[in-house]
Amino acid sequence: MAENDTFGLDEPVKSLKAAMAGIDHDMELVIVEKGGHNVWTDDLRRRMHAGMDERTAAGHADK
């Protein structure tokens, strides 16, 4: 999420991030400085896929 989202979606995401601050969770919200509505980069895709793979593997480790 870019802090200058073209559609103003950054404000609800910032509110969600603040609300989640005091709750135990494994969610990561990343707010980048610029990018408008399209913040997809190869690096971000790799990080997201690696995180999903890690969580999926951890969830199936006992099966």
HELIX and SHEET records of a PDB file:
HELIX    1   1 ASP A   10  MET A   20  1                                  11    
HELIX    2   2 ASP A   42  GLY A   59  1                                  18    
END                                                                             
